Amino acid sequence: QVQLEESGGGLVQPGGSLRLSCAAPGFTLDYYTIGWFRRAPGKEREAIICISNSNGIQYYSESVKGRFTISRDNGKVYLQINNLKFEDAAVYYCATAGACVNRDFKSWGQGTQVTVSS
């Protein structure tokens, strides 16, 4: 069972962009199904998007379509966030799953904080 680590969060102005990374030190994520989630203060965890081990992509959140994309490269999985909005501020997590459609996520990382402020 791989241990995931998220990185790439930070403080960004509205309209800015970030690329978050999900990695498993010592392992490649090339053959893993990976999902991205976020938890904003006072809110429940929200599923955002998933990439399958065959690189199929499934959006869980309609609100992020057009701004959030998922990709994989160099053994990592990335979440590209464009045109950041105040409501995107949250801790972002990645996790593995058997299949995007099953949402059987496990092996959660510690999260990376995204702050949106002008």
N, C-alpha and C positions, 0 to 999 in steps of 0.2 A: 504494500500500500504506500503510494507516494505521498510525501509531505509537500504541500504546495506553498509557495511564497508569492505574495502580490507585491508589486512596487510600481512607482510612477505617479503616485498621487501627489497632491500639492495644493498650493493656493493659486487660483486662476480667476481672472476677471470674467464677467459675463461676456459671452461671445468668443471666448478663448477655446483652446483645444488641449487635450491631454491624451497620452497613450499609456494605458496601464498594461503591465506585464504580469503574466502568471507563469511561474517557473517551478520546476522540481529539481533542486540541486543534485547533480549526479545522474539525472534521468532526462530523457527526452519525452516531451508530451506529444510527439508526432502521432501517436496511435491511441491517444486518450480522447474520450469525449469530455469536453470542458464547458462548464457554464459560468456565467458571470451574474453576480447578485449585488444588491446594495441594501444598506440599512441606514435610513436617515434618522436623526434624533427623534425619539418619540413615535416612530413608525415601525411597522413590521418589515421584516426582510422581504425584498422585492426581487423576483426573478427577472432578469433582463434579456439574456440572449444565450444561445448555446451553439457550439460547433461540434459536430459528431466526429468520430474517428475516421470517417470517409469524407470529411469536410463539408457535410451538409450543414446548413445554418438554419436555426429556428429562433425566431423572436418570441419571447414570452411577454414583452411589454410593447403595446402599440405606440405608446407615447414617445418611445426613443427611436422609432424608425425614421430614417433620414438623417439622424445625427450620430447614432452609435453603430459601429461595425466591429466585427470580430474576425480575427485572422490568426494564422499560425505561421511561424518562421523560426528557424534555428532552434527547434526543440521547445519553443515557448509559444504561449497563446497570448494574443494581445486584444485589448479593448480600446478602440479609438473612439474618443468622444469629441465631437465638434460642436461649435456653437453652444457652449456650456451655459446653462441657466441656473438661477439660484436654487431651483428645486432639484438640481443634480447633486447638490452637496450631500455627501453620505460617506460611509465606509463601504468600500467595494471589495467584494470577495470573489474568489474563484473556487471551483470544486469539480471533482470528477463525477462521472455518472456512467451507467451502463449504456444508456441511450437518452438522447435529448427528450424524446417523447415520454419516457418513463419518469423523468425528473427524480431519479433515485440517486440524488447527489450525496457525496460523502467526501472525506479527506479535505475538509475546508482549510483554507489558509487563515492567516491572522488578520488579513484585510489591509487596505491602504486607504488613507483618508483623502477625500477630495473636498476642498473648501472653495466655494465660489463667493467672491466678494469684490466689490468695486472700491 
